[in-house]
Amino acid sequence: MCPDPRAPGDSRTGAEAEKGSRSRPGLAEIHSFHSHPDIWGSGIATALMTGTLRLLRGDGFHRVHLWTLRDTPRSRRFYAKCGFAESGATRPCGFGDGNPLEQVEYERSC
């Protein structure tokens, strides 16, 4: 399903209580989190993250993790502002061009 192109932001999780994260059993995973550049700095993305975390708590999760590209300082600052901390884990992420980019993992309580 594609997000509504008019929406200011979108959050996708792997939070089904019986599944959770494939790479971190017992944790929820935020697979994608996007906001339109026009709303950056408005507080809407923070509200979206707050709502996402609330839904994960409601699904019975206590911790959540996500991956973001190492060379995206804006997103990394946003996740830190939202209470996420680097776990120390990294992984390559390929986009089909043979030049994988490094991702870093962040996690926090829900």
DSSP file (Angstrom, degrees, kcal/mol; ACC not computed):
  #  RESIDUE AA STRUCTURE BP1 BP2  ACC     N-H-->O    O-->H-N    N-H-->O    O-->H-N    TCO  KAPPA ALPHA  PHI   PSI    X-CA   Y-CA   Z-CA
    1    1 A M              0   0    0      0, 0.0     0, 0.0     0, 0.0     0, 0.0   0.000 360.0 360.0 360.0 131.7    0.0    0.0    0.0
    2    2 A C        -     0   0    0      1,-0.1     2,-0.0     0, 0.0     0, 0.0  -0.690 360.0-111.3 -88.9 140.3    1.4    3.4   -1.0
    3    3 A P        -     0   0    0      0, 0.0    -1,-0.1     0, 0.0     7,-0.1  -0.337  43.3 -89.7 -65.6 153.3    1.1    6.3    1.5
    4    4 A D    >   -     0   0    0      1,-0.2     3,-1.9     5,-0.1     5,-0.1  -0.494  32.3-141.5 -62.2 121.6   -1.3    9.1    0.6
    5    5 A P  T 3  S+     0   0    0      0, 0.0    -1,-0.2     0, 0.0     0, 0.0   0.683 101.1  56.1 -64.6 -14.9    0.9   11.6   -1.4
    6    6 A R  T 3  S+     0   0    0      3,-0.0    -2,-0.1     2,-0.0     0, 0.0   0.588  84.1 106.5 -88.6 -11.0   -1.0   14.5    0.4
    7    7 A A    <   -     0   0    0     -3,-1.9    29,-0.1     1,-0.1     3,-0.1  -0.423  69.0-139.8 -71.1 141.4   -0.1   13.2    3.8
    8    8 A P  S    S-     0   0    0      0, 0.0    28,-3.1     0, 0.0     2,-0.3   0.712  79.9  -2.1 -73.5 -18.8    2.6   15.2    5.7
    9    9 A G  E     -A   35   0A   0     26,-0.3     2,-0.3    -5,-0.1    26,-0.3  -0.982  58.0-152.7-163.7 169.6    4.2   12.0    7.1
   10   10 A D  E     -A   34   0A   0     24,-2.7    24,-2.9    -2,-0.3     2,-0.4  -0.988   3.1-166.3-153.9 139.2    4.0    8.2    7.2
   11   11 A S  E     -A   33   0A   0     -2,-0.3     2,-0.4    22,-0.2    22,-0.2  -0.998   4.3-171.5-131.0 131.7    5.1    5.5    9.7
   12   12 A R  E     -A   32   0A   0     20,-2.9    19,-1.8    -2,-0.4    20,-1.7  -0.987  11.3-177.8-124.0 130.9    5.4    1.8    9.0
   13   13 A T  E     -A   30   0A   0     -2,-0.4     2,-0.6    17,-0.3    17,-0.2  -0.844  35.1-138.4-125.2 161.7    6.1   -0.7   11.7
   14   14 A G  E     +A   29   0A   0     15,-3.1    15,-0.8    -2,-0.3    16,-0.1  -0.772  58.0 134.5-109.1  78.9    6.6   -4.5   12.1
   15   15 A A        +     0   0    0     -2,-0.6     2,-0.2    13,-0.2    -1,-0.1   0.254   7.8 139.0-120.8  12.0    4.5   -4.6   15.2
   16   16 A E    >>  -     0   0    0      4,-0.2     3,-2.6     1,-0.2     4,-1.8  -0.442  56.9-131.1 -60.1 125.7    2.2   -7.5   15.0
   17   17 A A  T 34 S+     0   0    0      1,-0.3    -1,-0.2    -2,-0.2     9,-0.1   0.794 105.7  49.8 -53.2 -32.9    2.3   -8.9   18.5
   18   18 A E  T 34 S+     0   0    0      2,-0.1    -1,-0.3     1,-0.1    -2,-0.1   0.614 125.3  26.2 -82.7  -9.6    3.0  -12.4   17.2
   19   19 A K  T <4 S+     0   0    0     -3,-2.6     7,-0.3     7,-0.0    -2,-0.2   0.777  72.3 159.4-115.3 -62.9    5.8  -11.3   14.9
   20   20 A G     <  -     0   0    0     -4,-1.8     2,-0.3     5,-0.1     8,-0.2  -0.341  65.0  -6.8  64.6-152.0    7.6   -8.1   16.0
   21   21 A S        -     0   0    0      6,-3.0     6,-0.2     3,-0.5     5,-0.2  -0.560  54.3-151.7 -78.5 135.0   11.1   -7.6   14.6
   22   22 A R  S    S+     0   0    0     -2,-0.3    -1,-0.1     1,-0.2    -2,-0.0   0.856  99.4  39.7 -71.6 -34.3   12.6  -10.4   12.5
   23   23 A S  S    S+     0   0    0      1,-0.2    -1,-0.2     4,-0.0    -2,-0.0   0.691 124.3  36.8 -89.9 -18.9   16.1   -9.3   13.5
   24   24 A R  S >  S-     0   0    0      3,-0.2     3,-2.2    41,-0.1    -3,-0.5  -0.684  83.9-148.4-133.8  79.7   15.4   -8.5   17.1
   25   25 A P  T 3  S+     0   0    0      0, 0.0    -5,-0.1     0, 0.0     3,-0.1  -0.153  83.0  24.9 -51.3 137.7   12.9  -10.9   18.6
   26   26 A G  T 3  S+     0   0    0     -7,-0.3    36,-0.5     1,-0.3    37,-0.4   0.200 105.3  95.9  91.6 -15.3   10.7   -9.3   21.2
   27   27 A L  S <  S-     0   0    0     -3,-2.2    -6,-3.0    -6,-0.2    -1,-0.3  -0.780  71.3-127.3-104.7 150.6   11.2   -5.8   19.9
   28   28 A A  E     - b   0  64A   0     35,-2.4    37,-2.0    -2,-0.3     2,-0.4  -0.557  25.8-143.7 -81.7 160.0    8.9   -3.8   17.5
   29   29 A E  E     -Ab  14  65A   0    -15,-0.8   -15,-3.1    35,-0.2     2,-0.9  -0.995   9.9-145.2-131.1 132.2   10.6   -2.4   14.4
   30   30 A I  E     -Ab  13  66A   0     35,-2.5    37,-0.6    -2,-0.4   -17,-0.3  -0.857  19.1-175.7 -89.9 110.1    9.9    0.9   12.7
   31   31 A H  E     +     0   0A   0    -19,-1.8     2,-0.3    -2,-0.9   -18,-0.2   0.848  66.3   2.6 -79.0 -35.4   10.5   -0.1    9.0
   32   32 A S  E     -A   12   0A   0    -20,-1.7   -20,-2.9    -3,-0.1     2,-0.3  -0.993  54.7-178.9-152.0 147.8   10.0    3.4    7.6
   33   33 A F  E     +A   11   0A   0     -2,-0.3     2,-0.4   -22,-0.2   -22,-0.2  -0.905  18.6 168.4-148.7 114.3    9.3    6.8    8.9
   34   34 A H  E     -A   10   0A   0    -24,-2.9   -24,-2.7    -2,-0.3     2,-0.3  -0.957  14.1-176.9-132.4 146.2    9.0    9.7    6.5
   35   35 A S  E     -A    9   0A   0     -2,-0.4   -26,-0.3   -26,-0.3     5,-0.1  -0.993  35.5-106.2-137.9 149.0    7.8   13.3    6.6
   36   36 A H    >>  -     0   0    0    -28,-3.1     3,-2.3    -2,-0.3     4,-0.5  -0.485  28.2-124.1 -71.3 138.3    7.5   15.8    3.8
   37   37 A P  G >4 S+     0   0    0      0, 0.0     3,-0.9     0, 0.0    -1,-0.1   0.780 107.5  68.9 -55.2 -27.2   10.2   18.5    3.9
   38   38 A D  G 34 S+     0   0    0      1,-0.2    -2,-0.0     3,-0.0     0, 0.0   0.738 103.1  43.8 -64.8 -20.6    7.5   21.2    4.0
   39   39 A I  G X4 S+     0   0    0     -3,-2.3     3,-2.4   -31,-0.2     5,-0.5   0.467  80.3 127.3-103.9  -1.7    6.6   20.1    7.5
   40   40 A W  T << S+     0   0    0     -3,-0.9    -4,-0.0    -4,-0.5     0, 0.0  -0.307  79.9  17.2 -55.7 133.8   10.1   19.7    8.9
   41   41 A G  T 3  S+     0   0    0      1,-0.0    -1,-0.3     0, 0.0    -2,-0.1   0.413  98.8 101.6  85.5  -2.0   10.5   21.7   12.1
   42   42 A S  S <  S-     0   0    0     -3,-2.4    -2,-0.1     1,-0.0    -3,-0.0   0.646  91.7-116.1 -89.4 -15.0    6.7   22.0   12.6
   43   43 A G  S  > S+     0   0    0     -4,-0.3     4,-2.2     4,-0.0     5,-0.1   0.288  87.5 110.9  95.9  -9.4    6.3   19.4   15.3
   44   44 A I  H  > S+     0   0    0     -5,-0.5     4,-2.4     2,-0.2     5,-0.2   0.917  77.2  49.4 -66.2 -42.5    4.2   17.1   13.1
   45   45 A A  H  > S+     0   0    0     -6,-0.3     4,-2.5     2,-0.2    -1,-0.2   0.895 110.5  51.1 -64.1 -39.1    6.9   14.4   12.7
   46   46 A T  H  > S+     0   0    0      2,-0.2     4,-2.6     1,-0.2    -1,-0.2   0.913 110.5  49.0 -63.4 -41.8    7.4   14.4   16.5
   47   47 A A  H  X S+     0   0    0     -4,-2.2     4,-2.4     2,-0.2    -2,-0.2   0.891 110.1  51.8 -64.0 -39.2    3.6   14.0   17.0
   48   48 A L  H  X S+     0   0    0     -4,-2.4     4,-2.4     2,-0.2    -2,-0.2   0.912 110.8  47.6 -63.2 -42.5    3.7   11.1   14.4
   49   49 A M  H  X S+     0   0    0     -4,-2.5     4,-2.8     2,-0.2     5,-0.2   0.917 110.3  52.3 -64.7 -42.2    6.5    9.4   16.3
   50   50 A T  H  X S+     0   0    0     -4,-2.6     4,-2.1     1,-0.2    -2,-0.2   0.923 111.9  46.4 -58.9 -44.2    4.7    9.9   19.6
   51   51 A G  H  X S+     0   0    0     -4,-2.4     4,-2.3     2,-0.2    -1,-0.2   0.887 110.9  52.2 -64.9 -39.7    1.6    8.3   18.1
   52   52 A T  H  X S+     0   0    0     -4,-2.4     4,-2.1     2,-0.2    -2,-0.2   0.933 111.0  47.0 -61.5 -46.5    3.6    5.4   16.6
   53   53 A L  H  X S+     0   0    0     -4,-2.8     4,-2.4     1,-0.2    -1,-0.2   0.879 110.1  53.7 -63.9 -37.9    5.2    4.7   20.0
   54   54 A R  H  X S+     0   0    0     -4,-2.1     4,-2.4    -5,-0.2    -1,-0.2   0.918 108.9  48.9 -62.4 -44.0    1.8    4.8   21.7
   55   55 A L  H  X S+     0   0    0     -4,-2.3     4,-1.4     2,-0.2    -2,-0.2   0.902 110.0  51.5 -62.6 -40.8    0.4    2.3   19.2
   56   56 A L  H  <>S+     0   0    0     -4,-2.1     5,-2.2     2,-0.2     3,-0.3   0.915 109.6  49.3 -63.7 -42.3    3.4    0.0   19.8
   57   57 A R  H ><5S+     0   0    0     -4,-2.4     3,-2.0    53,-0.3    -1,-0.2   0.924 108.8  53.6 -59.6 -43.6    2.9    0.2   23.6
   58   58 A G  H 3<5S+     0   0    0     -4,-2.4    -1,-0.2     1,-0.3    -2,-0.2   0.780 103.3  56.8 -62.5 -26.9   -0.7   -0.7   23.0
   59   59 A D  T 3<5S-     0   0    0     -4,-1.4    -1,-0.3    -3,-0.3    -2,-0.2   0.386 126.7-101.7 -83.9   3.1    0.3   -3.7   21.0
   60   60 A G  T < 5S+     0   0    0     -3,-2.0     2,-0.3     1,-0.3    -3,-0.2   0.569  74.7 140.4  92.8   9.6    2.3   -4.9   24.1
   61   61 A F      < -     0   0    0     -5,-2.2    -1,-0.3     1,-0.1   -34,-0.1  -0.642  31.2-174.8 -88.7 145.4    5.8   -3.9   23.0
   62   62 A H  S    S+     0   0    0    -36,-0.5    48,-2.2    -2,-0.3     2,-0.3   0.636  71.8  32.6-106.6 -23.3    8.3   -2.5   25.5
   63   63 A R  E     - C   0 109A   0    -37,-0.4   -35,-2.4    46,-0.3     2,-0.3  -0.960  61.5-169.0-136.9 153.8   11.1   -1.7   23.1
   64   64 A V  E     -bC  28 108A   0     44,-2.6    44,-2.0    -2,-0.3     2,-0.3  -0.978   2.7-169.4-139.3 149.4   11.4   -0.6   19.5
   65   65 A H  E     -bC  29 107A   0    -37,-2.0   -35,-2.5    -2,-0.3     2,-0.3  -0.924   3.7-178.9-135.6 165.2   14.3   -0.3   17.0
   66   66 A L  E     -bC  30 106A   0     40,-2.3    40,-2.7    -2,-0.3     2,-0.4  -0.968  20.1-129.9-154.6 163.9   14.9    1.1   13.6
   67   67 A W  E     + C   0 105A   0    -37,-0.6     2,-0.3    -2,-0.3    38,-0.2  -0.952  24.7 175.1-119.1 140.4   17.6    1.5   11.0
   68   68 A T  E     - C   0 104A   0     36,-2.2    36,-3.0    -2,-0.4     2,-0.1  -0.979  40.2 -89.6-140.2 155.2   18.7    4.7    9.3
   69   69 A L  E >   - C   0 103A   0     -2,-0.3     3,-1.0    34,-0.2    34,-0.3  -0.384  31.2-131.9 -65.3 138.5   21.4    5.5    6.9
   70   70 A R  T 3  S+     0   0    0     32,-3.1     2,-0.4     1,-0.3    -1,-0.1   0.870 102.4  56.2 -57.9 -39.3   24.6    6.6    8.6
   71   71 A D  T 3  S+     0   0    0     31,-0.4    -1,-0.3     1,-0.1    -2,-0.1  -0.145  80.8  94.3 -93.9  41.0   25.0    9.7    6.3
   72   72 A T    <>  +     0   0    0     -3,-1.0     4,-2.2    -2,-0.4     3,-0.2  -0.691  44.8 173.1-126.2  78.1   21.7   11.3    7.1
   73   73 A P  H  > S+     0   0    0      0, 0.0     4,-2.4     0, 0.0     5,-0.2   0.832  75.3  57.0 -60.1 -33.7   22.4   13.7    9.9
   74   74 A R  H  > S+     0   0    0      2,-0.2     4,-2.2     1,-0.2     5,-0.1   0.950 110.5  42.6 -63.3 -47.6   18.9   15.2    9.9
   75   75 A S  H  > S+     0   0    0     -3,-0.2     4,-2.6     1,-0.2     5,-0.2   0.896 113.6  52.6 -67.0 -37.7   17.2   11.9   10.5
   76   76 A R  H  X S+     0   0    0     -4,-2.2     4,-2.0     1,-0.2    -1,-0.2   0.886 109.8  48.4 -66.3 -37.6   19.7   10.9   13.1
   77   77 A R  H  X S+     0   0    0     -4,-2.4     4,-2.6    -5,-0.2    -1,-0.2   0.906 110.8  52.2 -65.5 -40.5   19.2   14.1   15.0
   78   78 A F  H  X S+     0   0    0     -4,-2.2     4,-1.7    -5,-0.2    -2,-0.2   0.944 109.9  47.2 -61.3 -48.3   15.5   13.6   14.8
   79   79 A Y  H  <>S+     0   0    0     -4,-2.6     5,-2.6     1,-0.2    -1,-0.2   0.900 112.7  49.6 -62.6 -39.9   15.6   10.1   16.2
   80   80 A A  H ><5S+     0   0    0     -4,-2.0     3,-1.8     1,-0.2    -1,-0.2   0.918 108.8  52.7 -63.3 -42.3   18.0   11.2   19.0
   81   81 A K  H 3<5S+     0   0    0     -4,-2.6    -1,-0.2     1,-0.3    -2,-0.2   0.824 106.3  55.2 -61.0 -31.1   15.5   14.1   19.8
   82   82 A C  T 3<5S-     0   0    0     -4,-1.7    -1,-0.3    -5,-0.2    -2,-0.2   0.326 128.6 -97.1 -86.1   7.6   12.8   11.5   20.1
   83   83 A G  T < 5S+     0   0    0     -3,-1.8    26,-0.2     1,-0.3    -3,-0.2   0.514  77.9 138.3  93.7   5.1   14.7    9.5   22.7
   84   84 A F      < -     0   0    0     -5,-2.6     2,-0.3    -6,-0.2    -1,-0.3  -0.562  33.0-162.6 -81.1 149.4   16.4    6.9   20.4
   85   85 A A  E     -D  107   0A   0     22,-2.2    22,-2.3    -2,-0.2     2,-0.1  -0.967  28.7 -99.3-129.4 147.7   20.0    5.9   21.0
   86   86 A E  E     -D  106   0A   0     -2,-0.3    20,-0.3    20,-0.2    18,-0.0  -0.430  24.0-156.2 -63.1 136.5   22.4    4.2   18.8
   87   87 A S  E     -     0   0A   0     18,-2.3    -1,-0.1     2,-0.2    19,-0.1   0.658  39.1-114.1 -86.8 -17.4   22.7    0.5   19.7
   88   88 A G  E    S+     0   0A   0     17,-0.6     2,-0.2     1,-0.4    18,-0.1   0.244  77.5 124.1  99.5 -11.7   26.2    0.1   18.1
   89   89 A A  E     -     0   0A   0     16,-0.2    16,-2.1     2,-0.0    -1,-0.4  -0.589  35.8-179.4 -84.2 144.5   24.9   -2.2   15.4
   90   90 A T  E     +D  104   0A   0     -2,-0.2    14,-0.2    14,-0.2    12,-0.1  -0.924   4.3 177.9-134.2 161.5   25.5   -1.4   11.7
   91   91 A R  E     -D  103   0A   0     12,-1.7    12,-3.2    -2,-0.3     2,-0.2  -0.975  31.9-106.0-158.7 153.5   24.6   -3.2    8.5
   92   92 A P  E     -D  102   0A   0      0, 0.0     2,-0.4     0, 0.0    10,-0.2  -0.574  28.1-158.8 -79.7 148.9   25.0   -2.6    4.8
   93   93 A C  E     -D  101   0A   0      8,-2.5     8,-2.7    -2,-0.2     2,-0.3  -0.969   6.8-155.1-130.9 115.9   21.8   -1.6    2.8
   94   94 A G        -     0   0    0     -2,-0.4     8,-0.0     6,-0.2     0, 0.0  -0.656  16.3-170.9 -93.9 147.3   21.8   -2.2   -0.9
   95   95 A F        -     0   0    0     -2,-0.3    -1,-0.1     4,-0.1    -2,-0.0   0.095  59.8 -93.9-119.9  18.5   19.6   -0.3   -3.4
   96   96 A G  S    S+     0   0    0      1,-0.0    -2,-0.1     0, 0.0     0, 0.0   0.456 105.4  97.2  87.7   1.1   20.3   -2.5   -6.4
   97   97 A D  S    S-     0   0    0      2,-0.1    -1,-0.0     0, 0.0    -3,-0.0   0.371  97.2-110.1-104.1   5.9   23.2   -0.5   -7.8
   98   98 A G  S    S+     0   0    0      1,-0.1    -4,-0.0     0, 0.0     0, 0.0   0.518  93.9 100.7  80.5   4.6   26.0   -2.6   -6.3
   99   99 A N        -     0   0    0     -6,-0.0    -2,-0.1     2,-0.0    -1,-0.1  -0.716  59.5-162.5-122.9  80.0   27.0    0.2   -3.9
  100  100 A P        -     0   0    0      0, 0.0     2,-0.3     0, 0.0    -6,-0.2  -0.274   7.1-143.3 -64.1 147.9   25.5   -0.6   -0.5
  101  101 A L  E     - D   0  93A   0     -8,-2.7    -8,-2.5   -10,-0.0     2,-0.3  -0.830  21.1-108.2-108.8 150.1   25.3    2.2    2.1
  102  102 A E  E     - D   0  92A   0     -2,-0.3   -32,-3.1   -10,-0.2   -31,-0.4  -0.611  30.2-162.4 -83.7 134.6   25.8    1.7    5.8
  103  103 A Q  E     -CD  69  91A   0    -12,-3.2   -12,-1.7    -2,-0.3     2,-0.4  -0.837   4.8-149.8-108.6 151.8   22.9    1.8    8.2
  104  104 A V  E     -CD  68  90A   0    -36,-3.0   -36,-2.2    -2,-0.3     2,-0.4  -0.924  16.1-126.9-118.3 148.2   23.0    2.3   11.9
  105  105 A E  E     -C   67   0A   0    -16,-2.1   -18,-2.3    -2,-0.4   -17,-0.6  -0.764  21.9-172.0 -98.2 139.3   20.5    0.9   14.4
  106  106 A Y  E     +CD  66  86A   0    -40,-2.7   -40,-2.3    -2,-0.4     2,-0.3  -0.931   7.6 177.2-122.3 150.5   18.7    3.0   17.0
  107  107 A E  E     +CD  65  85A   0    -22,-2.3   -22,-2.2    -2,-0.3     2,-0.3  -0.982   8.1 158.1-149.6 162.7   16.5    1.8   19.8
  108  108 A R  E     -C   64   0A   0    -44,-2.0   -44,-2.6    -2,-0.3     2,-0.2  -0.963  46.1 -77.7-166.1 173.0   14.4    3.0   22.8
  109  109 A S  E      C   63   0A   0     -2,-0.3   -46,-0.3   -46,-0.2   -47,-0.1  -0.494 360.0 360.0 -77.4 157.4   11.6    2.0   25.0
  110  110 A C              0   0    0    -48,-2.2   -53,-0.3    -2,-0.2   -47,-0.1   0.469 360.0 360.0 -81.5 360.0    8.1    2.4   23.6
